[in-house]
Amino acid sequence: MRAFAYFVLLLLVSLFFSALINYPLYNLLQESMSNGPHKLINTVAKLIAIPGFILIIRHFAIDNRIGLGYGLAKSEFLRDLLRGWLSGLLILMLLSAALILFGVRSVSIPAEAWLPLLLKTTLVALIGGLLIGFIEETFFRGGLFGAIRRDHGFAVTLLLSSLFYAGLHFIKPLPVSGDAAGAWYSGLLILSGAFVQFTEWQIADSFIALFGLGAFFAVVRERTGNIAYCIGAHAGFVFVIKIVRKFTDLNPDSTFNFMVGNYDGMIGYLSAAGLLIHTLIVYRFWRRPHAGRTVTQ
């Protein structure tokens, strides 16, 4: 499990150094920031992790198009990306419709404001979804999955990569107050509370749903041999979530609120069940492509 250990170490080291420079960095940038210093920790850690990520994929000899899941010819890659996007769009639209039907979410925007808001939100959601899809899938199903898969079977790779993917979503640095907020070590204090959510049972439903999402992407990565479909599906998921959350709110009085978790008001036990069924179908009926579908290096 060397690859998994390397990625966990990369995560911890990146967070630690991000916390160390948090105080001077925030003082430098605070005039252009509307949020507190705790919001910087994760963002800066991602930037710090880039060199380490490159070193890891080089160590495991996957620092190439095929190794990272970009081995398809351009036309085929774009085709699979579009197929994935349409699939992600359909899956999340069905989930959203179910949540509205059960009264878990209700429309909160007046009808006359729909069109201008939809046009603006659609563009932002489309661009944001694609950016998130490319960045996260390159890291998780490209580097992380590829590195672990070199030394382990698919079952172990799915388990470890999905655990890492789900867990990363619940690292949430918390603000500090009082004199400690102005101390040079305030970043370390902020980071010390970043893992508190892992002790709370309230995240169980969202964690299971995100683990299921990671498992779905892992199965697609294994079956297709690339990450084009994963990128598209991820972008489609984000696209719908951004729009639905803009136009609807959680209904606190719904008797079906157990269907969603506290993470984003969208995913939870219902999405986990739907993903499980879809993942089993993909695993059963999809087969790895012929080697001829990949481009030469």
DOBAFI-903863 format. One record per atom (N, C-alpha, C, O): x, y, z; residue in three letters. Coordinates in pm, whole numbers, plus 50000, padded with zeros to 5 digits. Example, Ala and Ser with C-alpha at 12.3 -4.5 7.8 and 13.67 -1.06 7.14 Angstrom:
BEGIN
513194943150780ALA;512304955050780ALA;513204967050780ALA;514244966850846ALA;512854977550708SER;513674989450714SER;512905000350787SER;513415011450804SER;
This chain:
BEGIN
500824988050000MET;500005000050000MET;500865012650000MET;500495022950058MET;502015011749934ARG;502925023149933ARG;502285035349866ARG;502405046549916ARG;501605033149755ALA;501025044349682ALA;500005051849768ALA;500015064149774ALA;499135044349834PHE;498135050549920PHE;498805058250033PHE;498395069350067PHE;499845052350092ALA;500575058950201ALA;501225071950152ALA;501225081950223ALA;501755071650031TYR;502375083749975TYR;501355094949959TYR;501645106549988TYR;500165091449913PHE;499145101649893PHE;498625107050027PHE;498345118950039PHE;498485098450125VAL;498085103150258VAL;499145112450315VAL;498835122850372VAL;500415108450299LEU;501515116950347LEU;501535130250273LEU;501765140650334LEU;501295129950143LEU;501235142250064LEU;500145151550117LEU;500355163550129LEU;498995145850148LEU;497895153550203LEU;498275160250334LEU;498065172250352LEU;498835152450426LEU;499165157650559LEU;500275168150553LEU;500195178450620LEU;501305165550474VAL;502415175050460VAL;501935188150397VAL;502325198950441VAL;501095187150295SER;500585199050228SER;499745207550324SER;499875219750326SER;498885201050402LEU;498065208250499LEU;498935214750606LEU;498675225950648LEU;499975207650650PHE;500855212850755PHE;501575225450707PHE;501595235450778PHE;502175224950589PHE;502895236750539PHE;501945248150505PHE;502295259850519PHE;500755244650460SER;499745254950435SER;499385262050565SER;499215274250568SER;499255254350673ALA;498945260250804ALA;500085268950854ALA;499855279350916ALA;501315264750828LEU;502475272350874LEU;502545286250812LEU;502895295950880LEU;502215287250685ILE;502315300250617ILE;500985307650615ILE;500865318150552ILE;499975302150683ASN;498645308150677ASN;498615322250732ASN;498005331150673ASN;499265324550846TYR;499215337750910TYR;499835348650824TYR;499165358650796TYR;501095347350780PRO;501655357950694PRO;500945359050560PRO;500805370050507PRO;500495347950504LEU;499825348350374LEU;498495355650384LEU;498145363550296LEU;497755352950489TYR;496465359750505TYR;496655374750528TYR;495905382850474TYR;497665378250607ASN;497935392550628ASN;498275399550498ASN;497975411350480ASN;498905392250407LEU;499265397850277LEU;498055399450187LEU;497975408850108LEU;497105390050198LEU;495995389650104LEU;494665394450161LEU;493675395350088LEU;494615397550289GLN;493315399750354GLN;492495411050294GLN;491265410850301GLN;493155421050237GLU;492405432150177GLU;491585427650056GLU;490585433950022GLU;491995416849992SER;491275411849875SER;490425399649907SER;489865393449817SER;490325396350037MET;489565384550078MET;488395388550166MET;488525397150253MET;487255382250142SER;486065385050223SER;485885374650333SER;485105376750426SER;486605363350323ASN;486495352750422ASN;487695352850516ASN;488695359650490ASN;487595345150625GLY;488655344550723GLY;489825336150678GLY;489765329750573GLY;490915335950758PRO;492125328450721PRO;491915313450711PRO;492665306650641PRO;490895308150780HIS;490665293650774HIS;490265289050634HIS;490455277350600HIS;489725298250552LYS;489325294650416LYS;490535292650323LYS;490405286950215LYS;491695297450366LEU;492885296450284LEU;493565282750294LEU;494255278550201LEU;493375276050405ILE;494155263950435ILE;494055253650323ILE;495075249550268ILE;492855249450290ASN;492675238950189ASN;493125243350050ASN;493745235649977ASN;492825255950015THR;493195260849882THR;494705261049863THR;495215256249761THR;495405266449961VAL;496865267149952VAL;497465253149957VAL;498455250449889VAL;496875244350037ALA;497395230550046ALA;497325223549911ALA;498225215749877ALA;496285226249834LYS;496175220149701LYS;497305224749610LYS;497835216949532LYS;497665237449620LEU;498755242649538LEU;500095236849583LEU;500935233449500LEU;500275235649713ILE;501515229949766ILE;501655215349725ILE;502775210449707ILE;500525208349710ALA;500555193949679ALA;500955190949535ALA;501315179549504ALA;500905200849446ILE;501165198249304ILE;502555192249279ILE;502655182049211ILE;503635198149333PRO;504955191849309PRO;505035177649364PRO;505625168849300PRO;504445175349482GLY;504455161949540GLY;503685152149454GLY;504095140549439GLY;502575156549396PHE;501785148049307PHE;502605143949186PHE;502585132349144PHE;503325153449129ILE;504165150549013ILE;505255140449048ILE;505535131348971ILE;505865141949166LEU;506905132549209LEU;506335118449227LEU;506985108649192LEU;505125117549282ILE;504525104349306ILE;504225097249175ILE;504535085449159ILE;503605104449079ILE;503265097748954ILE;504525094148874ILE;504525084348799ILE;505575101848891ARG;506845098148827ARG;507435085848893ARG;507975077048826ARG;507335085249025HIS;507865073649098HIS;507175060849053HIS;507825050349041HIS;505885061449028PHE;505135049548987PHE;505025048248835PHE;504265040048784PHE;505795056548764ALA;505885055848618ALA;504535057148549ALA;504265050248451ALA;503685065948600ILE;502405068448533ILE;502315082948489ILE;501215088148465ILE;503465089648478ASP;503485103648437ASP;503445104648284ASP;504335110448222ASP;502405098948227ASN;502205099248083ASN;500715098548055ASN;499915096548146ASN;500345100147930ARG;498935101047895ARG;498165088347931ARG;497075089047988ARG;498735076947900ILE;498055064447929ILE;497995062048079ILE;496965057748132ILE;499095064748149GLY;499145062548293GLY;498125070648370GLY;497575066048470GLY;497875082948323LEU;496925091748391LEU;495505090648335LEU;494605097648381LEU;495325081948237GLY;493975079848185GLY;493595088848069GLY;492415090248038GLY;494605094848004TYR;494345103547889TYR;494795096847760TYR;495165103547664TYR;494745083647757GLY;495305076347644GLY;494455075847519GLY;494925070947417GLY;493235080547523LEU;492385080247404LEU;492825090547301LEU;493385100947335LEU;492555087547175ALA;492715097647071ALA;491755109147100ALA;490745107347167ALA;492085121047050LYS;491335133147086LYS;489845131947058LYS;489025135347143LYS;489495127046940SER;488075126046904SER;487325116446995SER;486185119047034SER;487965105247029GLU;487335095447117GLU;487245100647260GLU;486265098047330GLU;488265108047302PHE;488255113747436PHE;487085123547450PHE;486345123047549PHE;486935132247352LEU;485845141947357LEU;484485135147351LEU;483535139347417LEU;484405124447271ARG;483135117047262ARG;482775110847396ARG;481625111847440ARG;483735104347461ASP;483475098047591ASP;483195108547698ASP;482385106447788ASP;483895119947688LEU;483635130647784LEU;482195135547772LEU;481525137647873LEU;481725137347650LEU;480345141847629LEU;479355131347676LEU;478345134647739LEU;479635118647648ARG;478755107947696ARG;478685107847849ARG;477625106047907ARG;479835109847911GLY;479865110348057GLY;479085122148111GLY;478365121048211GLY;479245133648045TRP;478525145748090TRP;477025143748081TRP;476285147348173TRP;476565138147972LEU;475125135647956LEU;474635125448059LEU;473525126648111LEU;475475115448088SER;475115105448190SER;475005111848328SER;474045109548401SER;476025120048363GLY;475995126848492GLY;474805136248502GLY;474185137448608GLY;474505142948392LEU;473355152048388LEU;472075144448417LEU;471265148748499LEU;471875133048350LEU;470655125148367LEU;470535119648508LEU;469465120348569LEU;471625114148560ILE;471595108248695ILE;471215118648800ILE;470365116048885ILE;471845130348795LEU;471565140648895LEU;470215147348873LEU;469605152148969LEU;469755147848749MET;468405153148725MET;467355143948786MET;466375148548842MET;467575130848774LEU;466645121248835LEU;466665122648987LEU;465615122349052LEU;467875124049044LEU;467985125949189LEU;467285138849231LEU;466535138849329LEU;467515149649158SER;466925162549192SER;465405161949184SER;464695167249270SER;464905155549078ALA;463445154249063ALA;462845146449180ALA;461775149949230ALA;463545135949223ALA;463055127949336ALA;463045136349464ALA;462095135549542ALA;464075144149486LEU;464145152449607LEU;463035162949608LEU;462455165749713LEU;462745168649492ILE;461655178449484ILE;460305171549499ILE;459415176749566ILE;460165159849438LEU;458905152249447LEU;458595148349591LEU;457445149149635LEU;459615144149666PHE;459425140349806PHE;459395152349900PHE;459235150650021PHE;459545164249846GLY;459475176149928GLY;460725179050009GLY;460695187350100GLY;461825172249978VAL;463085174650050VAL;463645188250012VAL;464185195350096VAL;463525191749885ARG;463925205049837ARG;462725211649771ARG;461905204949709ARG;462615224649786SER;461495231949727SER;462035244149653SER;463035250049692SER;461345247749544VAL;461765259149462VAL;461645271949543VAL;460625274549606VAL;462725280049540SER;462755292149622SER;462895304949540SER;462975315849597SER;462925303649407ILE;463095315249320ILE;461765318149249ILE;461175309049192ILE;461295330649251PRO;460055333949180PRO;460185331749031PRO;461265333348974PRO;459075328048967ALA;459085324248826ALA;459655335148735ALA;460335332048637ALA;459385347748767GLU;459835358648679GLU;461365360548680GLU;461925366848591GLU;462015354948782ALA;463475356448792ALA;464215344348737ALA;465445344148736ALA;463495334448690TRP;464135321948646TRP;465075323948527TRP;466235319848532TRP;464575330248420LEU;465335330748295LEU;466685337748311LEU;467705331748277LEU;466735350148361PRO;468065356648374PRO;468995349148469PRO;470195348348444PRO;468445343848577LEU;469275336548672LEU;469755323348613LEU;470885319148638LEU;468905316848535LEU;469265304148473LEU;470405305948373LEU;471335297948369LEU;470325316548293LEU;471375319148195LEU;472715321348263LEU;473735315848220LEU;472715329248369LYS;473955332148441LYS;474475319648512LYS;475665316648506LYS;473585312548579THR;473985300848656THR;474465289548565THR;475415282448599THR;473825287948450THR;474195277248358THR;475635278748312THR;476385268948311THR;476035290748275LEU;477395293048227LEU;478415290348338LEU;479415283548315LEU;478145295548457VAL;479045293548570VAL;479135278648606VAL;480225273448632VAL;477985271948608ALA;477945257648643ALA;478655249148539ALA;479305239348574ALA;478525252848412LEU;479165245148305LEU;480685246348313LEU;481395236248309LEU;481175258548326ILE;482625260748333ILE;483185254848462ILE;484215248048461ILE;482495257548574GLY;482945252348703GLY;482955237148706GLY;483885231148760GLY;481935231048650GLY;481865216448649GLY;482995210248569GLY;483585200348612GLY;483295216048454LEU;484375210648371LEU;485735212348438LEU;486575203248435LEU;485965223948500LEU;487235226148571LEU;487395216248685LEU;488455210048700LEU;486345214748765ILE;486395205348877ILE;486575191148827ILE;487355183448883ILE;485865187648720GLY;485975174248664GLY;487385171048619GLY;487915160448651GLY;488005180148544PHE;489355177748494PHE;490365176948607PHE;491185167848611PHE;490315186448700ILE;491305186948808ILE;491165175048901ILE;492145168148930ILE;489955172548950GLU;489765161949048GLU;489955148048988GLU;490535139249051GLU;489475145948867GLU;489615132648807GLU;491065129748768GLU;491505118348774GLU;491795140048728THR;493225138048700THR;493945133748827THR;494825125148823THR;493575139748939PHE;494225136349067PHE;493755122849119PHE;494575114249149PHE;492435120949130PHE;491885109049197PHE;491885096649108PHE;492465086449145PHE;491265097348991ARG;491185085648905ARG;492365084748809ARG;492575074348745ARG;493125095548797GLY;494345095048719GLY;495525090648803GLY;495995079348791GLY;496005099748890GLY;497175096748971GLY;496955086749082GLY;497645076649090GLY;495985089449169LEU;495745080849286LEU;495355066649243LEU;495975056949287LEU;494345065549160PHE;493895052449113PHE;495015045249037PHE;495265033449060PHE;495675052548947GLY;496715046348865GLY;497875041248947GLY;498405030448919GLY;498295048949049ALA;499425044849132ALA;499085032549215ALA;499885023249223ALA;497915032549277ILE;497525021049360ILE;497305008649273ILE;497644997549312ILE;496735010749155ARG;496404999349068ARG;497644992049018ARG;497564980248984ARG;498784998849013ARG;500004992348966ARG;500434980849057ARG;501014971049011ARG;500134982149186ASP;500604972149283ASP;499494963649342ASP;499774954049414ASP;498234966949313HIS;497124959849378HIS;496024956349279HIS;495974961549167HIS;495154947249322GLY;494004943649242GLY;492964954649242GLY;493084964549313GLY;491944952649159PHE;490934963149145PHE;490164965549274PHE;489874977049307PHE;489824955049347ALA;489024956649469ALA;489734965649571ALA;489124974549629ALA;491014963249593VAL;491794971249687VAL;491904985649637VAL;491784995149714VAL;492124987149507THR;492245000449449THR;490955008349464THR;490975020049499THR;489835001749437LEU;488535008349453LEU;488325012649598LEU;487905023949624LEU;488615003749692LEU;488405006649834LEU;489255018549879LEU;488735027949939LEU;490545018049852LEU;491455028349901LEU;491215041749833LEU;491185052149900LEU;491055041649702SER;490845054249631SER;489515060749669SER;489425072949676SER;488495052649693SER;487185058049730SER;487195063449873SER;486565073649901SER;487905056649964LEU;488045061650100LEU;488755075150101LEU;488335084350170LEU;489835076150025PHE;490595088550018PHE;489725099649961PHE;489705110850013PHE;489025096649854TYR;488165106449787TYR;487065111549881TYR;486855123649892TYR;486385102349948ALA;485305106350038ALA;485845113950158ALA;485295124250196ALA;486925108950217GLY;487475115250337GLY;487945129450314GLY;487805137950402GLY;488505132150196LEU;489045145350167LEU;487965156150173LEU;488255167750202LEU;486725152350146HIS;485635162150146HIS;485265166950287HIS;484555176850301HIS;485735160150388PHE;485335163650525PHE;486475169550608PHE;486385170550730PHE;487545173350540ILE;488615180750607ILE;488235195450600ILE;488355201750495ILE;487775200950712LYS;487215214450714LYS;487885222650824LYS;487465222050940LYS;488915230550789PRO;489565239250888PRO;488555249050949PRO;487765255050878PRO;488605250451080LEU;487665258951153LEU;488355271651201LEU;489535271351234LEU;487635282951205PRO;488245295451249PRO;488555295251399PRO;487925288051476PRO;489545303351439VAL;489865305251580VAL;489585319851614VAL;489585328451526VAL;489365322551740SER;489025336151784SER;489925340351899SER;490725332451950SER;489765352751940GLY;490555357852053GLY;491985360952014GLY;492295363151897GLY;492855361152114ASP;494265364352091ASP;494945354351999ASP;495875357851926ASP;494485341852002ALA;495115331451920ALA;494985334351772ALA;495825330151692ALA;493935341651733ALA;493725344551591ALA;494825353351534ALA;495075353251413ALA;495505361051621GLY;496555369951575GLY;497955364651598GLY;498935371851580GLY;498055352051639ALA;499365346151666ALA;499945339851539ALA;499205335951449ALA;501275339051533TRP;501935333551414TRP;501565318951391TRP;501635313951278TRP;501175311951499TYR;500825297851488TYR;499315295751473TYR;498835284551491TYR;498595306251441SER;497125305151430SER;496715295051323SER;495685288451336SER;497515293851217GLY;497205284151113GLY;497205269951165GLY;496375261751124GLY;498145266951255LEU;498205253551313LEU;496995251051402LEU;496475239851407LEU;496535261451473LEU;495335260051556LEU;494105257751468LEU;493235249651501LEU;494055264851356ILE;492945262851262ILE;492955248551210ILE;491905242051203ILE;494135243751174LEU;494255230251119LEU;493905219651222LEU;493415208951186LEU;494155222351349SER;493895212351454SER;492435208551463SER;492095197751512SER;491545217251416GLY;490115214051419GLY;489575209251287GLY;488375207251271GLY;490485207251189ALA;490035203951053ALA;489455189951041ALA;488695187250948ALA;489805181051134PHE;489385167151123PHE;488255163551220PHE;487925151851238PHE;487675173751283VAL;486675171151387VAL;485435164151331VAL;484755156951404VAL;485125166351203GLN;483915160351146GLN;483975145051143GLN;482945138351140GLN;485195139551145PHE;485325124951140PHE;484875118351270PHE;484745106151276PHE;484645126151372THR;484155120851500THR;482645122251513THR;482065118551615THR;481985127651410GLU;480555130351416GLU;479785120751326GLU;480095119351208GLU;478785114151384TRP;477985104551307TRP;477125111451201TRP;476635104851110TRP;476935124651213GLN;476075131651118GLN;476605131150976GLN;475855133250880GLN;477905128450960ILE;478465128350825ILE;478345114550760ILE;478715112850644ILE;477835104750833ALA;477835090950783ALA;477135089650649ALA;477655083250558ALA;475935095750635ASP;475185094350510ASP;475925100950393ASP;475995095250284ASP;476455112950416SER;477195119850310SER;478495112550276SER;478885111750160SER;479155107150379PHE;480395099750355PHE;480125087350271PHE;480875084450178PHE;479055080150304ILE;478695068150228ILE;478395071750083ILE;478795064749990ILE;477665082950064ALA;477325087249929ALA;478585090849849ALA;478705087249732ALA;479525098049912LEU;480745101849843LEU;481655089849818LEU;482335089149715LEU;481655080349911PHE;482385067949887PHE;481785060649768PHE;482505055349683PHE;480455060349762GLY;479775053849649GLY;480085060849518GLY;480235054349414GLY;480195074149522LEU;480545081549402LEU;481975078249358LEU;482245076349239LEU;482875077449456GLY;484255073649424GLY;484325059649367GLY;485105056949275GLY;483505050449422ALA;483475036749370ALA;482945036349228ALA;483455028849144ALA;481925044349199PHE;481385045149064PHE;482455049848966PHE;482625043848860PHE;483155060449000PHE;484225065548913PHE;485335055148897PHE;485915053848789PHE;485645047949005ALA;486695037648998ALA;486295026548901ALA;487125021848823ALA;485045022248906VAL;484565011848815VAL;484625016648670VAL;485035009248581VAL;484215029048648VAL;484265034648512VAL;485705035448464VAL;485995032048349VAL;486595039848551ARG;488035040748515ARG;488575026948480ARG;489335025548384ARG;488205016848557GLU;488685003348532GLU;488104997648403GLU;488814991248326GLU;486825000048380ARG;486164994048265ARG;486525001148134ARG;486634994548030ARG;486705014148138THR;486995021448014THR;488485022447987THR;488895023747872THR;489305021748093GLY;490745023048076GLY;491215037348062GLY;492395039748035GLY;490315047048082ASN;490695061248074ASN;489775069348166ASN;488885063748229ASN;489995082448172ILE;489195090648263ILE;488275100548190ILE;487705109348254ILE;488145099148059ALA;487295108447985ALA;485855108148034ALA;485255118548060ALA;485295096148046TYR;483915094748091TYR;483775099748235TYR;482765105848269TYR;484775097048318CYS;484765101648457CYS;484715116848465CYS;483955122548543CYS;485545123448383ILE;485575138048382ILE;484205143448343ILE;483685152648407ILE;483635137748236GLY;482345142448190GLY;481245140348293GLY;480445149448318GLY;481195128448352ALA;480165125648452ALA;480315134648573ALA;479325139748625ALA;481545136648618HIS;481815145348733HIS;481345159648701HIS;480695166048784HIS;481665164348581ALA;481235177748541ALA;479725178748534ALA;479145188948572ALA;479075168148485GLY;477615168048479GLY;476985168348616GLY;475995175348638GLY;477555160848710PHE;477065161048848PHE;477135175148907PHE;476155180348960PHE;478315181248895VAL;478525194648951VAL;477595204748884VAL;477045213448952VAL;477405203548754PHE;476535212548679PHE;475125212748737PHE;474565223448764PHE;474555200948756VAL;473185200148807VAL;473115204648952VAL;472185211848990VAL;474075200649034ILE;474065204449175ILE;474085219449192ILE;473345224949274ILE;474935226349115LYS;475025240949126LYS;473715247749088LYS;473295257349153LYS;473075242748983ILE;471815248748941ILE;470695245849040ILE;469945254849078ILE;470585233349083VAL;469505229549175VAL;469645236949308VAL;468655241449364VAL;470865238049359ARG;471065245049486ARG;470805260049473ARG;470495266749571ARG;470935265349351LYS;470655279549329LYS;469165282249326LYS;468705292749371LYS;468405272749273PHE;466975274949255PHE;466095268849364PHE;464915272049373PHE;466665260249447THR;465855253849551THR;466555254549686THR;467765256649695THR;465765252849791ASP;466285252349928ASP;465815239449994ASP;464815233549954ASP;466545235350097LEU;466095224050177LEU;464815227650251LEU;464675238750302LEU;463905218150256ASN;462665220050332ASN;462825213450469ASN;462805201250478ASN;462995221350575PRO;463255215550707PRO;462085207550762PRO;462265199850857PRO;460895209250705ASP;459715202350756ASP;459425189250684ASP;458455182350718ASP;460235185750585SER;459975173450510SER;460265161150595SER;461245160550668SER;459385151350583THR;459585138750656THR;460605129750587THR;460965119250639THR;461065133950470PHE;462035125850394PHE;463435131850395PHE;464255128550309PHE;463715140550490ASN;465025146950496ASN;466155136950524ASN;467325140050503ASN;465795125050570PHE;466825114850594PHE;467485110550464PHE;468535104250466PHE;466875114050351MET;467425110150221MET;468715117550186MET;469515112650106MET;468915129350246VAL;470095137450214VAL;470885140050341VAL;470345139850452VAL;472175142550323GLY;473035145450436GLY;473275160350451GLY;472685168550380GLY;474155163750544ASN;474445177750572ASN;475525183650481ASN;475795195650487ASN;476145175350399TYR;477285180150321TYR;476875191050221TYR;477445201950220TYR;475885188050137ASP;475445198150040ASP;473935198350020ASP;473425205449934ASP;473215190450101GLY;471765190250089GLY;471285183049964GLY;470105183949929GLY;472175175749898MET;471795168449777MET;472115153549790MET;471265145149761MET;473315150449832ILE;473725136549841ILE;473385130849978ILE;473255138250076ILE;473255117749983GLY;472905110950107GLY;472525096550076GLY;473015090749979GLY;471655090950157TYR;471285076950139TYR;470595074350005TYR;470805063849944TYR;469765083649960LEU;469065081649833LEU;470045081249717LEU;469975072249632LEU;470965090749711SER;471945090849602SER;472875078849612SER;473295073349510SER;473215074649735ALA;474085063049753ALA;473415050449698ALA;474075042349633ALA;472115048849724ALA;471395037149674ALA;471335037249521ALA;471535027049457ALA;471035048949464GLY;470975050049319GLY;472325047349254GLY;472405040649151GLY;473395052649314LEU;474735050449260LEU;475145035849268LEU;475805030649178LEU;474745029149377LEU;475075015049392LEU;474475006949278LEU;475154998549220LEU;473215009349247ILE;472545002149139ILE;473225004949005ILE;473494995848927ILE;473505017848981HIS;474135021648855HIS;475545015848843HIS;475945011448735HIS;476285015848952THR;477645010648952THR;477654995748923THR;478504990948848THR;476734988448983LEU;476644974048958LEU;476334971148811LEU;476854961648753LEU;475484979448751ILE;475164977748609ILE;476394980248522ILE;476684972748430ILE;477124991048554VAL;478344994348479VAL;479364983148493VAL;479974979048395VAL;479534978248615TYR;480524967748640TYR;480144954748568TYR;481014947548519TYR;478874952148561ARG;478404939448500ARG;478474939748348ARG;478834929748286ARG;478134950948287PHE;477934950948143PHE;479024958048063PHE;479144956047942PHE;479834966448131TRP;480914972848057TRP;482124963748056TRP;482374956448151TRP;482864964247949ARG;484104956647938ARG;485234965947898ARG;485034975947831ARG;486444962247942ARG;487594970547906ARG;487744970947754ARG;487504960947687ARG;488154982447699PRO;488294983747553PRO;489534976747502PRO;490424973147580PRO;489594974947373HIS;490794969447312HIS;491934979447323HIS;491694991547327HIS;493144974647329ALA;494294983347344ALA;494404993347229ALA;495015003947244ALA;493824989947115GLY;493904998646999GLY;493195012047018GLY;493415021246939GLY;492355013247120ARG;491665025747143ARG;492575036347204ARG;492255048147200ARG;493705032247259THR;494605041847320THR;495625046847219THR;495965039847123THR;496105058947241VAL;497105064547152VAL;498475060147197VAL;498655056647314VAL;499435060347109THR;500795056747147THR;501475068547212THR;501155080147183THR;502415065647300GLN;503115076347368GLN;504255081447283GLN;504965090647324GLN;
